[in-house]
């Protein structure tokens, strides 16, 4: 016996294939979201250490940006690296301890003044903050 297909059998197959493909795409997206969530909360020691190191490096890069060196050097990494090598050489010299103390004081003053400016701005942004 020969089974006959209806005229729209091909359309039904195509519709089912499209629905299956759409479901597979949704499933893949859900799986990737779940894996990303697992990576975010991975507590294995090497993962935690890598995450801490990455955060530390990002913070150091932020300090380079915050200091204005990126704009001054026109984002020339060779110049930035050379400047940092010069700073390391100064810190390692006979007078290095004095340079470190001076740089630390200067940095603390800059952090403090930025913190005060941020507090003043926050105060001014609150209702009734300006007199």
Rosetta blueprint (number, residue, H / E / L):
1 X L
2 X L
3 X L
4 X L
5 X L
6 X L
7 X L
8 X L
9 X H
10 X H
11 X H
12 X H
13 X H
14 X H
15 X H
16 X H
17 X H
18 X H
19 X H
20 X H
21 X H
22 X H
23 X H
24 X H
25 X H
26 X H
27 X H
28 X H
29 X H
30 X H
31 X H
32 X H
33 X H
34 X H
35 X H
36 X H
37 X H
38 X H
39 X H
40 X H
41 X L
42 X L
43 X L
44 X L
45 X H
46 X H
47 X H
48 X H
49 X H
50 X H
51 X H
52 X H
53 X H
54 X H
55 X H
56 X H
57 X H
58 X H
59 X H
60 X H
61 X H
62 X H
63 X H
64 X H
65 X H
66 X H
67 X L
68 X L
69 X H
70 X H
71 X H
72 X H
73 X L
74 X L
75 X L
76 X L
77 X H
78 X H
79 X H
80 X H
81 X H
82 X H
83 X H
84 X H
85 X H
86 X H
87 X H
88 X H
89 X H
90 X H
91 X H
92 X H
93 X L
94 X L
95 X L
96 X H
97 X H
98 X H
99 X H
100 X H
101 X H
102 X H
103 X H
104 X H
105 X H
106 X H
107 X H
108 X H
109 X H
110 X H
111 X H
112 X H
113 X H
114 X H
115 X H
116 X H
117 X H
118 X H
119 X H
120 X H
121 X H
122 X H
123 X H
124 X H
125 X H
126 X L
127 X L
128 X L
129 X L
130 X L
131 X L
